[in-house]
Amino acid sequence: MKTLIHPTAVIHPGAQLDSTVEVGAYAVVGDRVTIGAGTTIGAHAVIEGPTEIGANNRIFPGAAIGLEPQDLKYKGALSLVKIGDGNCFREYVTINRATDVGEVTRVGSHNLLMAYVHVAHNCQIDDLVVIANAVAIAGHVHIESQAVIGGVSGIHQFVHIGRLAMIGGMTKIVRDVPPYMLVEGYPAQVRSLNLVGLKRAGFTSAELAQLKSAFRILYRSQLSLNEAIEKLDSLLETEKLQHLSHFIRLSQQAGRRGLVPGKRMKNAESGE
C-alpha cells in the first residue's frame, strides 16, 4: 500500500487530515489544521492553524499557509485561513491568517496562485482567479471571481478588484478595478474592456455590445462620473451591467479606495 505521508513530514496530533491527503518530505502541518480529501502538500511546505483547506487542492513545495499576519496590530488573536476546493498554490505562495479574533483570510475554489504570490491578512479571493508570479496582495483586498492579475504587480490594502477584470504585469494598483476592464500602466489606467476574457467566459454578442456601450459612457464620454453612472443605469438590461453599476457606486463610498481612472478621449475606440 502506498504511504501518503512521507516519514520525514511532521504532523501535529491536533491536525485533521483526510486519509487520502498526501504530504511530502519535510512538510510541517500544525495544530488545528483541517485538510480535505485528495489534497497534496509538497516538500517543505508549512501549514499552521487554525486553517481549513478543502478537497483536491495542490500545494507545491515551500508554500506557507496559515502563519501569523504581517501586521503590527496582531496580538495573538485566534484568527483563521479558509480555503475551498481545487486550488493550485505554486512554489513559495504565502497566505497569512487574519488579524483579529474570529476574522478570516478566505480563498475560494479553483484558483491558480503562481510562485511567490503573497496573500496578506483578511483578504478575500473568490473563485477561478488567476494570479501570476510574484504578485504582492496587501491586507483586506477583495478579488472577485475570474479576475486575472499579471506578474510582479502590487495591490494596495483595501482595494477591490472586480469580476473578470484583467491587470497587466508590473502594475501598481492603489484604487478599485471595475469589473470586466483591462487595467495596466504606471500610473494604472483602465485601457479597454477585457474582451478576450469576456469571450472566453461565454459572454454573448448582446452582452458584449451592452458592455461596450457602458465602456463608452464611463471612459470615452465627457460626462462626470456621477453623470456617467446615471446614464449607465438607463442601460441596466443584464445582471452584468447591474453588477458593474453596483460596483462603481460602492467604490465611491466612505472607506473605499475610489476607482482606477480611465483615459477620457474624444473620438477614441470603444474598447474593441
PyMOL commands that set and color helices and strands:
alter all, ss='L'
color gray80, all
select helices_A, chain A and resi 195-200+205-219+225-233+239-251
alter helices_A, ss='H'
color red, helices_A
select strands_A, chain A and resi 10-11+16-17+22-23+28-29+33-35+40-41+46-47+51-53+58-59+64-67+80-83+88-89+94-96+104-107+112-113+118-119+124-125+130-131+136-137+142-143+148-149+154-155+160-161+166-167+172-173+181-184+189-193
alter strands_A, ss='S'
color yellow, strands_A
deselect
rebuild
show_as cartoon
